[in-house]
Each structure stands twice: as C-alpha cells, then as structure tokens.
Amino acid sequence: MGVSLPAGSRIAGGRLAGFLGSWRRPDGRGAAVDLAAALRLLILDGRLPVGTRLPAERELAEALGVSRTLVTAAMDALRDAGMVASRRGAGSWISVPGKEPDLTGWALHPPPEVIDMAHASPFAPPELAAAVDRARLRLPELLPSHGYHSFGLPETRELIARRYTERGLPTTPDQVMITNGAQHALALVLRLHVGPGQRVLVDNPTYPSAVDGIRAAHALPVAVPLGPDGWDLDSVEATLRQAAPRLAYFVVDFQNPTGLRMPAADRERLAAALRRTRTLTMVDETLVELDLEGDPLDGPPPLSAFAEDWVVAAGSASKAYWGGLRLGWLRAPVELVHRLAEARPSLDLGSPAFEQLVLGELLAEGDTVLAPRRKEFAHRRDMMIGLLAEHCPEWTVDRPGGGLNLWCDLGKPLSTQLAMAVNRLGVQVVPGSRFAAHGGLEHWMRLPYTLPEDQLTEAVRRIGLAWNGLAEPARSSIGIA
C-alpha cells in the first residue's frame, strides 16, 4: 500500500515530490498531463487521502524542478475532475468527486448462476445441525418467560466470558452483552457515544459496513492509512491528538481486508495513546478465531488487556460459525455494558433466544468445531494463492496468517474496471475502493476463499480472463489531453 498520509494533514512539496517518484516520460520530459496522471494515481491509491492539504504551486514547482505554469495546468485538470478543491486564502486540498453510480453490477443477492466472490462469509459447519437439535430440547426452559433478554442469556454470556479469559483477558459474564452481530454492537456504541458531526478514527482500508454505520450515525470517518507492514502508529497518535475523534474503530486481528495482525508491542503502544487521549475504541474481533497458522490462544493479547477502560471488543458468530445465526457480542467495562443496555431499546429489545441457545452449544464444543474449519480455510487460502499465481501472475498477493480473504495488489489502478469486466463473465467481486473511507485504492481487490474449491477454481479462471482483456487506462480519463 506504500507510504501514506493521515487524512487532513499537509504534505510539503519535497515529500510530495518523493511520493510522485519518476513521473516524467522515459525521455526525461514532463508535461502537465503526466503530472496530473501521477497525482491522480496517488489519490486513487489512497496515498493522498481526502482532506490532505497540498503545497503551494510555487513550492511544488521548485521541488519538482519544473515551471509553475506546468504545475498550475496539472492542478487545473485535477480541479476540473473534482479531485482537488481550492479556495483563495485557504490553499488546495484533495477532494471527493461527485459520487458515481455503481457500475460493477454488485448485488446483495446475486442470481444462483453468479459466483459470489463479494461476500467473505463461510459455509455453516456440519456440527450446526446437531447444535440446533440440542438447543431445541432446551427451548422449553425459556418458554415460561417473556423472552426478552437485553444482556443475553446468562449461559451464553458465561461461555463468551470464559473464552476471553482463556485469551488472557479475565472477563465476567456481566461484562458481556449478546448483540445481533458485530455491526449491531458498533451501532449501539455509536448511538450511545457519538453525536452528529463528531469524528470516528478508522483504518484505510477498512471494513466498509463499519464506515456505512458511522455515516448512518451522521458521524465523520477520519482515515489513517495502513502501511504495507501494518499500522503507522505515528500517524494514529498524531490523528488522535489533532482530530480528537470521539471514537476509534480498529480490526487488529487479521484486518479486513488486508489480513494484517497487530503485534503485542504495537497494541501496548496504541493502548497507551488511547488512554492518554481518553479515546473510546471499538475493536472488531470477528476474525480472531480464524488463526490459520496456530492456536488462537497463542496469539497477541486482546487490545482490551492493555486499555480495558477504553476498549469495547466486538465478536461475531458470522465468520467463525455461520452468518445465518445473526448473533454477536460485545465485551466492555460493566458500567458501560449497563449504559449500552439502557440505550438498546431504541434499536431493539434483545437478541433471539433460540439462536443464543444454538450459539451456546457451538461455543461449548470449542475447538471440536473450529479446528477443522481453520484447517479447511488454510487449504483454500493456499490453493487460491496458487490459482492467482497461475492466472494473474502480475499481481502481488501476500499470504495472510488468518481471516477469510486475500488482499491483492493488481499493480495498476484497474480494480473497478476489473470488477465490471468480471461481472460480465458471471463472477461478482468488490473493487478496492469499496474498502476506502474516502475513495481510492484502485490498485487493490479483496478476494475471499470461502467458496467450495470448484467454484474458487472457476472464479479465478474467469478473473484471469477478464484481467488479461483489460486495456491500459487512458491518460485522458480525467478530462485532459
């Protein structure tokens, strides 16, 4: 993903010149069209996030060793394209072009003949049916009650608390609330803690539904770009100080979509910054049980272990077990859990009781259910990396240590075009821009490995056909000749 800037910062002329690199033509000449195209790629790739303040045109011209007229012409082209905005006395900054319609053909429920590579959601484990049968026998215990459980069933909360304790974070059931998925947990925290117009710090790229939830709460996502090797904690700390976000949202275990995992030392440093700035943080742990290289209990301690009073951890049955259960949970200080329960009736009156019984049966099975799934997903991950090496050899694909997807560097800003082309071949994929808080990331695409092997094989074959058929992007695509 390259070196990037935190959103809202100013980039000096010399540093921007370093970002641009060899933007001139092979003969050493440079024209406004070349400079504009190079800047456009930085914007689309997320290395110049929305809100980044640009150097004065004279400063940039001196840093690049070109005329100010050339720089002005390039900036005018980007302004015409909606990628740069300017105001007299305030300078220029990276802007967001008008929202364009989704032309990729993405559908929440594609037809059966379409291979769905958009959803990183696994099949149900074979043990699910037996868990349902056992839960059915226990259902009569609950029938004499009204069935509303704002905090969740005590036994299921006990099992979740026990798992946190096993991971190195002592937890009691009254620190746990059952929710309707991790997204519901985020919505509860936003409803309680974040007001309209307040900022929420997020990674870039990040889980798109989290950004959708933040915007639905009329809050403002503030993005800090992820580097190729992980979190830029200098930028995170600077953004916490300068933007003073009301909430932060991180996925530190097999980050969606990059697959990155934050090491323990970085978690400790991040936690210190959260405590110092008194920033409440939602940590999405929906993928923590899908460690494909070892036992999840041997992984880094939860972020809550370093900043317990400032972290709400959210988990989900959707990734480890099955999305159809539609259950998750949050783990937080007792007082905060009670405040969330008081705010909950404005959204719902509790999670389904029967599904909680089913989840409890699965949790009680422990690694009997999860170990075979981890082995299967590790096999599919490695198989898909091999398929991509065969059909898309120009791509760069790192091997994630866990999670359910690959984050693929296409080497060219063609992600949306590829998604459109692949859709015409009967495969649904999501371009990298969907995972960007403010657009960009056109060099990237997320591809899950959750489908059966025959579908993965056919999907990658078609992706390769579409990729090989794409033409080079025209330099005039931003309206300059």
CORFEN-V82728 format. One record per residue. N is the residue number from 1. RES is the residue in one small letter. PSI is psi in degrees with one decimal (* if undefined). Layout:
n=N res=RES psi=PSI
n=N res=RES psi=PSI
This chain:
n=1 res=m psi=-13.7
n=2 res=g psi=172.7
n=3 res=v psi=136.3
n=4 res=s psi=172.4
n=5 res=l psi=150.7
n=6 res=p psi=142.7
n=7 res=a psi=139.8
n=8 res=g psi=-5.9
n=9 res=s psi=169.8
n=10 res=r psi=137.9
n=11 res=i psi=131.0
n=12 res=a psi=159.1
n=13 res=g psi=-41.9
n=14 res=g psi=-40.3
n=15 res=r psi=-39.0
n=16 res=l psi=-37.8
n=17 res=a psi=-38.8
n=18 res=g psi=-39.7
n=19 res=f psi=-40.9
n=20 res=l psi=-32.5
n=21 res=g psi=-137.8
n=22 res=s psi=79.0
n=23 res=w psi=-15.0
n=24 res=r psi=166.1
n=25 res=r psi=163.9
n=26 res=p psi=-28.1
n=27 res=d psi=2.5
n=28 res=g psi=-9.3
n=29 res=r psi=155.0
n=30 res=g psi=136.4
n=31 res=a psi=168.7
n=32 res=a psi=-37.0
n=33 res=v psi=-37.0
n=34 res=d psi=-43.8
n=35 res=l psi=-42.5
n=36 res=a psi=-40.9
n=37 res=a psi=-39.6
n=38 res=a psi=-41.8
n=39 res=l psi=-38.9
n=40 res=r psi=-40.6
n=41 res=l psi=-38.8
n=42 res=l psi=-37.7
n=43 res=i psi=-47.0
n=44 res=l psi=-28.2
n=45 res=d psi=-0.9
n=46 res=g psi=4.1
n=47 res=r psi=-22.2
n=48 res=l psi=87.6
n=49 res=p psi=161.3
n=50 res=v psi=135.1
n=51 res=g psi=-12.3
n=52 res=t psi=127.1
n=53 res=r psi=130.7
n=54 res=l psi=154.4
n=55 res=p psi=160.0
n=56 res=a psi=150.8
n=57 res=e psi=-37.0
n=58 res=r psi=-42.0
n=59 res=e psi=-42.9
n=60 res=l psi=-39.3
n=61 res=a psi=-42.5
n=62 res=e psi=-39.4
n=63 res=a psi=-34.5
n=64 res=l psi=-15.4
n=65 res=g psi=36.8
n=66 res=v psi=175.5
n=67 res=s psi=153.2
n=68 res=r psi=-30.7
n=69 res=t psi=-40.5
n=70 res=l psi=-45.1
n=71 res=v psi=-42.6
n=72 res=t psi=-42.4
n=73 res=a psi=-40.6
n=74 res=a psi=-43.5
n=75 res=m psi=-37.8
n=76 res=d psi=-40.0
n=77 res=a psi=-40.8
n=78 res=l psi=-34.6
n=79 res=r psi=-41.4
n=80 res=d psi=-31.7
n=81 res=a psi=-5.1
n=82 res=g psi=10.9
n=83 res=m psi=-18.6
n=84 res=v psi=136.4
n=85 res=a psi=148.6
n=86 res=s psi=153.7
n=87 res=r psi=134.3
n=88 res=r psi=128.3
n=89 res=g psi=-12.9
n=90 res=a psi=-9.9
n=91 res=g psi=-157.2
n=92 res=s psi=153.0
n=93 res=w psi=161.4
n=94 res=i psi=132.4
n=95 res=s psi=178.9
n=96 res=v psi=117.9
n=97 res=p psi=158.9
n=98 res=g psi=139.7
n=99 res=k psi=126.2
n=100 res=e psi=154.2
n=101 res=p psi=150.5
n=102 res=d psi=113.3
n=103 res=l psi=6.2
n=104 res=t psi=-12.4
n=105 res=g psi=15.0
n=106 res=w psi=140.6
n=107 res=a psi=140.3
n=108 res=l psi=-36.9
n=109 res=h psi=83.0
n=110 res=p psi=158.9
n=111 res=p psi=155.7
n=112 res=p psi=-28.9
n=113 res=e psi=-10.5
n=114 res=v psi=131.8
n=115 res=i psi=116.7
n=116 res=d psi=101.5
n=117 res=m psi=15.4
n=118 res=a psi=-31.0
n=119 res=h psi=119.5
n=120 res=a psi=66.4
n=121 res=s psi=132.5
n=122 res=p psi=164.0
n=123 res=f psi=159.8
n=124 res=a psi=145.3
n=125 res=p psi=153.1
n=126 res=p psi=-22.5
n=127 res=e psi=-9.5
n=128 res=l psi=-43.2
n=129 res=a psi=-41.1
n=130 res=a psi=-36.1
n=131 res=a psi=-38.3
n=132 res=v psi=-41.9
n=133 res=d psi=-42.4
n=134 res=r psi=-38.5
n=135 res=a psi=-36.1
n=136 res=r psi=-37.4
n=137 res=l psi=-23.7
n=138 res=r psi=-12.1
n=139 res=l psi=-39.1
n=140 res=p psi=-24.3
n=141 res=e psi=-29.8
n=142 res=l psi=-17.5
n=143 res=l psi=-30.8
n=144 res=p psi=-13.3
n=145 res=s psi=173.4
n=146 res=h psi=-17.4
n=147 res=g psi=-3.2
n=148 res=y psi=127.6
n=149 res=h psi=92.6
n=150 res=s psi=-35.9
n=151 res=f psi=-23.4
n=152 res=g psi=166.7
n=153 res=l psi=134.7
n=154 res=p psi=-40.9
n=155 res=e psi=-39.3
n=156 res=t psi=-39.2
n=157 res=r psi=-36.6
n=158 res=e psi=-42.3
n=159 res=l psi=-39.2
n=160 res=i psi=-43.0
n=161 res=a psi=-38.3
n=162 res=r psi=-38.4
n=163 res=r psi=-41.9
n=164 res=y psi=-40.6
n=165 res=t psi=-40.7
n=166 res=e psi=-28.8
n=167 res=r psi=4.4
n=168 res=g psi=12.8
n=169 res=l psi=93.0
n=170 res=p psi=126.9
n=171 res=t psi=140.8
n=172 res=t psi=157.7
n=173 res=p psi=-29.5
n=174 res=d psi=-0.4
n=175 res=q psi=3.8
n=176 res=v psi=137.5
n=177 res=m psi=134.4
n=178 res=i psi=134.0
n=179 res=t psi=175.9
n=180 res=n psi=56.0
n=181 res=g psi=165.1
n=182 res=a psi=-32.0
n=183 res=q psi=-36.9
n=184 res=h psi=-38.4
n=185 res=a psi=-43.0
n=186 res=l psi=-41.8
n=187 res=a psi=-38.8
n=188 res=l psi=-44.7
n=189 res=v psi=-41.0
n=190 res=l psi=-43.6
n=191 res=r psi=-39.2
n=192 res=l psi=-37.2
n=193 res=h psi=-19.7
n=194 res=v psi=128.8
n=195 res=g psi=165.4
n=196 res=p psi=135.1
n=197 res=g psi=-9.4
n=198 res=q psi=158.0
n=199 res=r psi=147.1
n=200 res=v psi=121.0
n=201 res=l psi=132.8
n=202 res=v psi=159.2
n=203 res=d psi=162.1
n=204 res=n psi=108.3
n=205 res=p psi=167.5
n=206 res=t psi=177.2
n=207 res=y psi=118.0
n=208 res=p psi=-32.4
n=209 res=s psi=-26.9
n=210 res=a psi=-43.5
n=211 res=v psi=-39.9
n=212 res=d psi=-41.9
n=213 res=g psi=-38.8
n=214 res=i psi=-45.5
n=215 res=r psi=-35.2
n=216 res=a psi=-26.9
n=217 res=a psi=7.9
n=218 res=h psi=28.9
n=219 res=a psi=170.9
n=220 res=l psi=116.1
n=221 res=p psi=132.4
n=222 res=v psi=117.0
n=223 res=a psi=137.4
n=224 res=v psi=114.9
n=225 res=p psi=141.2
n=226 res=l psi=141.0
n=227 res=g psi=174.6
n=228 res=p psi=-24.0
n=229 res=d psi=2.5
n=230 res=g psi=-152.6
n=231 res=w psi=133.3
n=232 res=d psi=89.6
n=233 res=l psi=-24.3
n=234 res=d psi=-45.3
n=235 res=s psi=-38.3
n=236 res=v psi=-47.5
n=237 res=e psi=-40.5
n=238 res=a psi=-40.3
n=239 res=t psi=-37.7
n=240 res=l psi=-38.6
n=241 res=r psi=-46.6
n=242 res=q psi=-40.0
n=243 res=a psi=-17.4
n=244 res=a psi=57.6
n=245 res=p psi=147.0
n=246 res=r psi=-29.1
n=247 res=l psi=151.6
n=248 res=a psi=149.8
n=249 res=y psi=121.6
n=250 res=f psi=151.4
n=251 res=v psi=100.9
n=252 res=v psi=-6.8
n=253 res=d psi=107.2
n=254 res=f psi=59.5
n=255 res=q psi=136.1
n=256 res=n psi=111.1
n=257 res=p psi=-4.0
n=258 res=t psi=-22.2
n=259 res=g psi=2.6
n=260 res=l psi=152.5
n=261 res=r psi=131.0
n=262 res=m psi=126.4
n=263 res=p psi=163.4
n=264 res=a psi=-40.9
n=265 res=a psi=-39.2
n=266 res=d psi=-34.2
n=267 res=r psi=-40.6
n=268 res=e psi=-41.4
n=269 res=r psi=-43.7
n=270 res=l psi=-43.4
n=271 res=a psi=-38.8
n=272 res=a psi=-39.9
n=273 res=a psi=-38.5
n=274 res=l psi=-42.2
n=275 res=r psi=-41.2
n=276 res=r psi=-40.0
n=277 res=t psi=-2.2
n=278 res=r psi=49.4
n=279 res=t psi=114.3
n=280 res=l psi=138.5
n=281 res=t psi=134.0
n=282 res=m psi=121.9
n=283 res=v psi=118.2
n=284 res=d psi=113.5
n=285 res=e psi=28.3
n=286 res=t psi=-19.4
n=287 res=l psi=4.2
n=288 res=v psi=-29.6
n=289 res=e psi=-7.5
n=290 res=l psi=53.8
n=291 res=d psi=111.6
n=292 res=l psi=1.8
n=293 res=e psi=-13.4
n=294 res=g psi=-166.9
n=295 res=d psi=128.0
n=296 res=p psi=-26.6
n=297 res=l psi=-15.2
n=298 res=d psi=0.2
n=299 res=g psi=-179.7
n=300 res=p psi=150.8
n=301 res=p psi=152.3
n=302 res=p psi=149.6
n=303 res=l psi=-31.2
n=304 res=s psi=-26.2
n=305 res=a psi=-21.0
n=306 res=f psi=-19.1
n=307 res=a psi=59.0
n=308 res=e psi=-37.6
n=309 res=d psi=-12.3
n=310 res=w psi=12.0
n=311 res=v psi=132.0
n=312 res=v psi=118.0
n=313 res=a psi=133.8
n=314 res=a psi=132.4
n=315 res=g psi=173.1
n=316 res=s psi=148.8
n=317 res=a psi=-11.3
n=318 res=s psi=-40.6
n=319 res=k psi=-42.8
n=320 res=a psi=-32.9
n=321 res=y psi=-81.3
n=322 res=w psi=133.8
n=323 res=g psi=-25.0
n=324 res=g psi=-16.1
n=325 res=l psi=-30.8
n=326 res=r psi=45.2
n=327 res=l psi=146.9
n=328 res=g psi=-164.8
n=329 res=w psi=163.8
n=330 res=l psi=152.2
n=331 res=r psi=124.4
n=332 res=a psi=171.9
n=333 res=p psi=148.2
n=334 res=v psi=-45.1
n=335 res=e psi=-39.0
n=336 res=l psi=-38.1
n=337 res=v psi=-40.8
n=338 res=h psi=-37.1
n=339 res=r psi=-37.1
n=340 res=l psi=-37.3
n=341 res=a psi=-36.3
n=342 res=e psi=-33.0
n=343 res=a psi=-16.8
n=344 res=r psi=-37.8
n=345 res=p psi=-19.9
n=346 res=s psi=-16.2
n=347 res=l psi=-46.0
n=348 res=d psi=175.6
n=349 res=l psi=10.9
n=350 res=g psi=165.5
n=351 res=s psi=155.5
n=352 res=p psi=131.1
n=353 res=a psi=-42.2
n=354 res=f psi=-43.8
n=355 res=e psi=-33.1
n=356 res=q psi=-36.1
n=357 res=l psi=-42.2
n=358 res=v psi=-46.3
n=359 res=l psi=-40.7
n=360 res=g psi=-40.3
n=361 res=e psi=-40.8
n=362 res=l psi=-43.4
n=363 res=l psi=-36.7
n=364 res=a psi=-24.7
n=365 res=e psi=-22.3
n=366 res=g psi=-133.4
n=367 res=d psi=-9.9
n=368 res=t psi=-35.0
n=369 res=v psi=-44.6
n=370 res=l psi=-33.9
n=371 res=a psi=-46.6
n=372 res=p psi=-33.5
n=373 res=r psi=-42.2
n=374 res=r psi=-40.9
n=375 res=k psi=-42.1
n=376 res=e psi=-44.7
n=377 res=f psi=-34.6
n=378 res=a psi=-41.1
n=379 res=h psi=-45.6
n=380 res=r psi=-36.5
n=381 res=r psi=-50.7
n=382 res=d psi=-36.9
n=383 res=m psi=-42.7
n=384 res=m psi=-35.7
n=385 res=i psi=-41.2
n=386 res=g psi=-40.3
n=387 res=l psi=-41.8
n=388 res=l psi=-36.3
n=389 res=a psi=-31.9
n=390 res=e psi=-45.5
n=391 res=h psi=-24.0
n=392 res=c psi=63.9
n=393 res=p psi=-17.6
n=394 res=e psi=-16.7
n=395 res=w psi=155.2
n=396 res=t psi=120.6
n=397 res=v psi=112.2
n=398 res=d psi=152.1
n=399 res=r psi=105.4
n=400 res=p psi=150.7
n=401 res=g psi=-8.0
n=402 res=g psi=-172.6
n=403 res=g psi=-162.2
n=404 res=l psi=9.8
n=405 res=n psi=163.2
n=406 res=l psi=144.1
n=407 res=w psi=107.4
n=408 res=c psi=126.5
n=409 res=d psi=111.5
n=410 res=l psi=-18.9
n=411 res=g psi=-11.5
n=412 res=k psi=150.9
n=413 res=p psi=66.1
n=414 res=l psi=19.9
n=415 res=s psi=-47.4
n=416 res=t psi=-41.5
n=417 res=q psi=-39.3
n=418 res=l psi=-41.6
n=419 res=a psi=-39.3
n=420 res=m psi=-44.2
n=421 res=a psi=-40.9
n=422 res=v psi=-36.3
n=423 res=n psi=-35.8
n=424 res=r psi=-17.5
n=425 res=l psi=9.6
n=426 res=g psi=25.3
n=427 res=v psi=131.4
n=428 res=q psi=121.6
n=429 res=v psi=165.7
n=430 res=v psi=128.1
n=431 res=p psi=161.5
n=432 res=g psi=-29.3
n=433 res=s psi=-23.7
n=434 res=r psi=-22.0
n=435 res=f psi=6.2
n=436 res=a psi=136.3
n=437 res=a psi=-31.5
n=438 res=h psi=37.1
n=439 res=g psi=171.4
n=440 res=g psi=-157.7
n=441 res=l psi=34.3
n=442 res=e psi=-9.2
n=443 res=h psi=-6.1
n=444 res=w psi=155.0
n=445 res=m psi=138.2
n=446 res=r psi=129.7
n=447 res=l psi=114.0
n=448 res=p psi=157.4
n=449 res=y psi=42.7
n=450 res=t psi=-11.7
n=451 res=l psi=163.2
n=452 res=p psi=155.9
n=453 res=e psi=-39.9
n=454 res=d psi=-36.3
n=455 res=q psi=-38.6
n=456 res=l psi=-43.9
n=457 res=t psi=-46.6
n=458 res=e psi=-39.3
n=459 res=a psi=-46.6
n=460 res=v psi=-35.8
n=461 res=r psi=-45.6
n=462 res=r psi=-37.0
n=463 res=i psi=-41.8
n=464 res=g psi=-41.6
n=465 res=l psi=-45.8
n=466 res=a psi=-41.7
n=467 res=w psi=-44.8
n=468 res=n psi=-20.4
n=469 res=g psi=-4.9
n=470 res=l psi=141.8
n=471 res=a psi=161.7
n=472 res=e psi=140.4
n=473 res=p psi=136.2
n=474 res=a psi=139.2
n=475 res=r psi=-22.0
n=476 res=s psi=11.4
n=477 res=s psi=-11.1
n=478 res=i psi=18.1
n=479 res=g psi=21.6
n=480 res=i psi=152.2
n=481 res=a psi=*
